[in-house]
């Protein structure tokens, strides 16, 4: 950050021109940053956030407030603004570190909720396309859940709930992608395992209807008609208006079968729960 620090110092000098002009100073460049009060340095950080595309200079100013005035009220605000500045620059690791430091140092302060939310965002905003490793998605879910549980009445909790649902859906999409991969290669048992995860663990996501349809495909390919019919029954009970049910119904009827619960397998257990209203 050396170049950013030098730039920030230059900006500080320019920003002080008007404030020092009334004092008769003609050597603004000789005024070091550490002669400013905490609020003035903090304001320079805010100005940098508003006027510059990157937040590097702003983070420098906020860190200087904390360094020069470590026990002041402005130091608290500066620390949370560091976390925000790092996040703006997509420096998620440092954003998490600053947010966690705020939580550890000022756990009872009002901005602790925002720090917790920023920490969760640092994971959530790194969730990549479905085809990549989903470790960050799990971490995002854990951090978002912490916001929801610890600050349930805050605006951050409401936002966290929405993001939690999207991240949860993202994990289901990953399972579906892998399941379809196995299905295309006729590895039916492996694909069933993936679709079962969606039906059992991610049943509130947008992928459940397709997962049930894919189970019909897999079980019919294996000649397991009871399981295929039961998957069709669940699909019809919860998603009758979807194209997935229409396609599943067509697959079954082509083989002289109908959507109905049969046997005593895991899908039959789920069907009984659905009928009794204990699931979905």
C-alpha positions in Angstrom: 0.0 0.0 0.0 3.1 2.3 -0.1 2.0 4.1 -3.2 -1.5 4.6 -1.9 -0.2 6.0 1.4 2.0 8.5 -0.5 -1.0 9.5 -2.6 -3.2 9.8 0.5 -0.7 12.1 2.2 -0.7 14.3 -0.9 -4.5 14.5 -0.9 -4.5 15.4 2.8 -2.2 18.3 2.1 -4.5 19.6 -0.7 -7.6 19.1 1.4 -6.1 21.2 4.2 -5.4 24.2 2.0 -8.8 25.9 2.6 -8.9 25.1 6.3 -5.4 26.5 6.9 -5.7 29.5 4.6 -7.6 31.3 7.3 -4.7 30.8 9.7 -2.3 32.6 7.4 -0.2 29.6 6.6 1.6 29.6 3.3 3.3 26.2 3.8 0.5 23.7 3.8 2.8 21.0 2.5 4.7 21.2 5.8 1.7 20.3 7.9 2.0 16.6 8.7 -1.1 14.4 9.0 -0.5 13.6 12.6 -1.2 17.3 13.5 -4.8 17.0 12.5 -7.5 16.0 15.0 -9.3 12.7 14.6 -12.4 14.1 13.1 -10.5 16.0 10.3 -8.6 12.8 9.3 -11.9 10.9 9.4 -13.5 13.4 7.1 -10.6 13.0 4.7 -11.4 9.3 4.6 -15.0 10.0 3.9 -14.1 12.4 1.1 -11.9 9.7 -0.4 -14.7 7.2 -0.3 -17.0 9.6 -2.1 -14.6 10.9 -4.7 -12.4 8.0 -5.6 -13.1 4.7 -7.4 -10.9 2.7 -5.1 -11.0 3.0 -1.3 -7.2 2.5 -0.7 -6.7 6.1 0.4 -9.8 6.1 2.5 -8.6 3.0 4.3 -5.3 4.7 5.0 -7.0 7.7 6.6 -9.3 5.5 8.7 -6.3 3.4 9.9 -4.5 6.7 10.8 -7.4 7.8 13.0 -7.2 4.5 14.8 -3.4 4.7 15.1 -3.2 8.3 16.2 -6.3 8.4 18.4 -6.7 4.8 19.5 -9.0 5.4 22.5 -11.3 8.0 20.9 -14.8 7.6 19.7 -13.6 8.3 16.2 -11.3 5.3 16.4 -14.4 3.0 16.7 -16.0 4.6 13.7 -12.7 4.5 11.8 -12.3 0.8 12.3 -15.7 -0.1 11.0 -15.1 2.2 8.0 -11.8 0.3 7.4 -13.8 -2.9 7.0 -16.2 -1.2 4.7 -13.4 0.4 2.6 -11.6 -3.0 2.2 -14.9 -4.6 1.2 -15.5 -1.8 -1.4 -12.1 -2.7 -2.9 -13.0 -6.4 -2.8 -10.1 -7.0 -0.4 -12.3 -9.5 1.4 -9.6 -11.0 3.7 -8.7 -7.6 5.2 -12.4 -6.6 5.3 -13.1 -9.7 7.4 -10.1 -9.0 9.6 -11.2 -5.4 10.3 -14.8 -6.5 10.9 -13.7 -9.2 13.3 -11.4 -6.9 15.2 -14.4 -4.5 15.6 -16.6 -7.3 16.9 -13.9 -8.5 19.3 -13.1 -5.0 20.6 -16.5 -3.4 20.7 -19.0 -6.2 20.9 -21.7 -4.1 22.7 -21.5 -1.2 20.3 -24.4 -0.5 17.8 -22.1 -1.0 14.8 -21.3 -4.5 15.9 -24.3 -5.6 13.9 -23.0 -3.9 10.8 -19.5 -5.4 11.4 -21.1 -8.9 11.6 -23.0 -8.2 8.4 -19.8 -7.0 6.6 -18.1 -10.2 7.7 -20.9 -12.3 6.2 -20.8 -10.2 3.0 -17.1 -10.8 2.7 -17.9 -14.5 2.2 -21.2 -14.1 0.3 -19.7 -11.7 -2.3 -17.1 -14.3 -3.1 -19.6 -17.0 -4.0 -18.6 -17.8 -7.6 -20.4 -19.7 -10.3 -21.9 -23.0 -9.5 -19.1 -25.1 -11.0 -16.5 -24.1 -8.4 -15.9 -25.3 -4.9 -18.7 -24.3 -2.5 -16.7 -23.9 0.7 -17.2 -20.2 0.7 -20.9 -20.7 0.3 -21.0 -22.8 3.6 -19.0 -20.1 5.3 -21.4 -17.4 4.0 -24.4 -19.4 5.3 -22.8 -19.7 8.8 -22.0 -16.0 8.9 -25.4 -14.9 7.6 -27.1 -17.2 10.1 -25.1 -15.5 12.9 -26.4 -12.1 11.8 -30.0 -13.4 11.7 -29.8 -15.0 15.1 -27.8 -12.4 17.0 -29.5 -9.2 15.5 -33.0 -10.5 14.5 -34.6 -7.1 14.6 -32.1 -5.2 12.6 -32.2 -4.2 8.9 -29.1 -6.3 8.5 -31.0 -9.4 9.5 -33.7 -8.8 6.9 -31.0 -8.5 4.2 -29.1 -11.5 5.6 -32.3 -13.7 5.3 -32.6 -12.9 1.6 -28.9 -13.6 1.0 -29.1 -16.8 3.1 -31.9 -18.1 0.9 -29.9 -17.3 -2.3 -26.8 -19.0 -0.9 -28.8 -22.0 0.1 -30.2 -22.2 -3.4 -26.7 -22.0 -4.7 -25.7 -25.1 -2.8 -28.7 -27.0 -4.2 -27.7 -25.9 -7.7 -24.3 -27.4 -7.1 -25.8 -30.7 -6.2 -28.0 -30.6 -9.2 -25.1 -29.9 -11.5 -23.2 -32.9 -10.2 -26.3 -35.1 -10.4 -26.9 -34.1 -14.0 -23.3 -34.8 -14.8 -23.6 -38.4 -13.5 -26.9 -38.9 -15.2 -25.6 -37.9 -18.6 -22.9 -40.6 -18.1 -25.5 -43.2 -17.0 -24.1 -43.4 -13.5 -27.6 -43.6 -12.0 -26.8 -44.5 -8.5 -24.3 -41.6 -8.1 -26.8 -39.2 -9.6 -29.6 -40.5 -7.3 -27.5 -39.7 -4.3 -27.1 -36.1 -5.4 -30.8 -35.6 -6.2 -31.7 -37.1 -2.9 -29.6 -34.5 -1.1 -31.6 -31.8 -2.8 -35.0 -33.4 -2.0 -34.1 -34.1 1.7 -31.8 -31.1 2.6 -32.7 -28.4 0.1 -36.4 -28.9 -0.3 -37.2 -25.2 0.1 -35.1 -24.2 -2.9 -36.1 -23.7 -6.5 -34.4 -27.0 -7.5 -36.6 -29.6 -5.8 -39.1 -30.1 -8.6 -36.3 -30.8 -11.1 -34.6 -33.1 -8.6 -37.8 -35.2 -8.3 -38.1 -35.4 -12.0 -34.5 -36.5 -12.4 -35.2 -39.2 -9.8 -38.0 -40.5 -12.0 -35.5 -40.7 -14.9 -32.9 -42.5 -12.8 -35.2 -45.0 -11.2 -36.9 -45.8 -14.5 -33.5 -46.4 -16.0 -32.7 -48.8 -13.2 -36.1 -50.5 -13.5 -37.1 -49.4 -10.0 -40.7 -48.5 -10.8 -42.0 -48.2 -7.2 -39.4 -45.5 -6.5 -40.1 -43.7 -9.8 -43.9 -43.7 -9.2 -43.4 -42.4 -5.7 -41.1 -39.6 -6.9 -43.9 -38.7 -9.4 -46.5 -38.7 -6.6 -44.5 -36.2 -4.6 -43.9 -34.1 -7.7 -47.6 -34.1 -8.4 -48.5 -33.3 -4.8 -46.3 -30.2 -4.5 -45.4 -29.1 -8.1 -48.4 -30.2 -10.3 -48.4 -26.8 -12.1 -44.7 -27.1 -13.2 -43.3 -28.4 -16.5 -41.3 -30.9 -14.4 -44.5 -32.6 -13.3 -45.8 -32.7 -16.9 -42.6 -34.2 -18.1 -42.4 -36.7 -15.2 -46.0 -37.7 -15.8 -45.3 -38.3 -19.4 -42.3 -40.5 -18.6 -44.4 -42.7 -16.3 -47.4 -43.1 -18.5 -45.2 -44.1 -21.4 -44.4 -47.2 -19.4 -47.9 -47.8 -18.2 -47.2 -46.3 -14.8 -48.9 -43.6 -12.7 -47.7 -41.2 -10.1 -48.5 -42.9 -6.8 -46.7 -43.8 -3.6 -45.5 -47.4 -3.5 -43.1 -49.4 -1.5 -41.4 -48.4 1.8 -38.3 -46.6 0.6 -37.0 -43.2 1.5 -39.3 -41.5 -1.0 -42.3 -43.3 0.4 -41.4 -42.0 3.8 -41.2 -38.4 2.5 -44.5 -38.9 0.7 -46.2 -39.8 3.9 -44.8 -36.7 5.6 -46.0 -34.6 2.7 -49.5 -35.9 2.9 -49.6 -35.3 6.7 -48.3 -31.8 6.2 -45.0 -32.4 8.1 -42.8 -31.6 5.2 -42.8 -28.5 2.9 
